[in-house]
Amino acid sequence: MCRFGTDLSKLAPPLKNGALARADTEPCRVVVVGDTCVSEQGMATIVGRDKRYHVCGSAHGFYDAGELILTHRPDVLLIEPFLEDRDGILWVKELARDYPCTRILIVSRQSERTYAERALHAGAAGYWMKNGSADELLRAVATVATGKIYISPAITALAVQKFAQRDGLPQGVALLSDRELAIFSLIAAGHRPGEIAHELGISRKTVESHSEHIKVKLGYANAEALKRGARVLLGPATGSPQSPR
């Protein structure tokens, strides 16, 4: 799997709308691009073991990766973009433009929130930290394949810390308590009540109660308005803007 053109089986013809339009019985087509042969093989092995996915091929060099993506036009591209001194963010932007039906999941060692923020603005659908578990990697692939945004918990934690310290808060958000602010930032990152409860170590009922208080303080009519408002106010700072697609 370390050389370009490695096909694991024949591909089904690509569909116009990518992963979201494929039949339930068809595996999601994935291409893996690592910054080393070991990284490439490891990610391809983890994803390939899951029957929901078909790893079309893998590469660990810039030119081989470009040829592979052009040939297979995958539903999901799992990629470490900083290859051979190339501007990774610019490459992500080009890939998002040239392959609008491909969901791009960035793999990175960088835990700095700014890298995730730039990658998402460039057109990526997710940002997974390389030190995460195999289960977390599969969760990230599944999230972006279904049209959602995925942010690694390490990045989310940085965002929560920033806003808990109230650095540069948008107007109106200062009305929130520290706990409400942490929940609001996680809502902005696309997390659901159960996920927020797990990450903050509180009950779902407590999360829902705080969410109600946030709605009252900031004037949101319902849960959907709360989600939209969170993305508008905190999206850039949490690294979780709305999907660019």
N, C-alpha and C positions, 0 to 999 in steps of 0.2 A: 504493500500500500504506500510505500514511500516514493514511488515515482509517478509522474503525471500519467493520466490515462487509465489508472486502475479502475476497472469496472467490476462491481460485484455481481451484477446480473444485468440483463437488458432492461432498458428504461421504458416505462409507459410514455406515450406521447404527452408532452407538457400541455396543461390546460391554461386558458387565458388568465384566470384569476388566481393561479397559484394554489397554495395549500388550502385556502379557505373554500375553494370550489371543488376539491377532489372528493371522490366517493368515499364513504366511510370505510369500505373494504380495501381501499388502496392505501399503501403506506405513504407517508409524507417523504418526499425526496429531499435528501440532505447532502450538501457538499461540505467537507471539512478542510480548513486551511490552518495549519499550525506554523509556528515560527521555527520549529525543529521537527525532525523526523519522529522523535519520541513523543512530542506533544501531539502531532498529527495522528499517529497511530493510537495513542491513548484515547483521545476524544472520539475517533472513529469507532474504536472497539466498544466504548461505553454506549454510544448512540446506536450502533449497529446491533447490539444485543436486544434492543427493544423492538418488538415486532411492529410498532406503530411507524417505524422509520426505515427507509431504504437509503443506505449510504451509497450514493452514486460513485463517489471516488474521493480522493484526498490528495493534498499537495502541501509542500512546505517552502516553496519558492514563489516569488511574485509572478514571473512569467508563466510558470506551470499552473499557478492558481487562476490566472486570467483565462488561459485556454480551457481549463476545466469548467469554470463558471459559464463561459460562452457556450461550450459544448452541451452542458447538461441543464442549464437554467433551472436551478433547484428551487424548491419551495422555501427551504430554509438554508441559509449560508452561515455556517458556524466558523468564525474567522478571527485569527489574531492578525490585525491589519498592519502592524509595524514591522514590515519585512524589508530587508536589504536597504535600510536607510530611506525608505520611501515615506512620504507624508501620509500616515495612515488615515487621518481624518479626511484629507482630500480624496483618498482612494475610496473611502466609505461613501462620500458624497457622490462620486462618479458611479459607483456600483448602484446606489439607490436610484440615481437618474436613469441608468442604462437598463436596470432590471427591476422595474417597479413592482413586479409580482413576487419578487423574492424578499423574504423577511430576513434581515441581517441581524445576527446575534454576535456581538463583540465579545471576545475572550481577552482578558487583560490581567496583568499583574498589578496594574496601577490602581490603588485604592483611593486616589485623589478624586474627589467629587467632580472637579473640573473636567477630567478626561471623559467621564461618563456623560456629563452635560454636553460637551462638544460632539461626542459620538452620536448622541440622540438627535441633536440639532442637525447633524450632517445627514441623517436619514436612517440610522440604525433603529431596530425595533427592541433591542435589549442589550444589557451590559452585564456579563457574568464574570465574577472574580475567579481567577485561575486556581486560587487556593481553596475553592469550595469543594463540596463532596460530589460524588458521581450522581447521587440522587438529586442534588440541587441543579446539576447540569441538565439532567433530563427534565426537571421542572421548568428550567429556563427555556429549553427547546420547545416544550409543550405550550408554554405561555405565548411565545412569539408566533408559533405555528397557528394558533387560534386567533391571531389578530390583536393580541394585547401587548402591552409594554412590560418588559421584565427588567427589574433593577436588583442587583445583588444586595443581600441584606447588609453587607459591610458599607456599601455606599449609602443606603438608607440611614444607617446608624450615624454616619457623618452629618447627614442632613438634619436629623433629629437633634443632634448635639448643637449644631449651629443655631437652629431656631430656638432651642431651649435656652441658649445664652442670649437670645434676642438681638443678634447682630444684624443690623440692616433690615428690620422687619417692615414689610409693606404696611401702608396706612390701614388702620382698622384692626390689624391682627394683634396689636398690642393689647387689645381688650381681652384677649384669651389668657387663661391661666397656663402655667407651664405644662400641665398634663393635657389640657385642651390643645395647646400648640403642638405638642408631640403627635397627638392623634391627627390633627389637621394636616401636618406635614406628611404623615403616612397615607392619608386619604389622597393627597396630591400625587403621591408616588404610585397610586393605583391599588393600594392594599384594601382588602375587604375586612369587615368587622372582626371576623374570626382570626384572620392573620394578624391584625393589629393587636388583638388581645394576647395572642401567643407571643409576639415580639416584645410587648411591654410588660408581660407577666401579670395581666389583669383579666377580669372576666369579660365576656362578650357583652353582658348586660351593662357593665360599667362603661365600655366603649360606646355603646348605643346611647347611654345617658349623657355622656360628654358630647356626643355628636349633636344631640338635641340642644344642648346649651350653646354649642357653636352656632347652630342655625339661628337661634334666637338672637345671639349677640351680633352676628354679622348680617342678619336679615335674609337668610336663605329660606325659600318657601318649602322645600322638600329635599330628600336625599340626593336627587339628581342635580339640583341647583347647588347643593353643598359640594358635590364632586367637581362640578364645573368651576365653581368659585375657587376651590383649593388648587386646581390646576392653573387657573389664571394668576392667582396671587403668589403661589409657592412653586409652581412648575419649574421654572428655570433654576431656582435655587436648590430644589430637590433632585435635579437631573431627570425629571420625569415629565417632559412636555407631552402634549397630545401627539399621537402617532403622526408622522409626517406624511403618511400615505393618504 
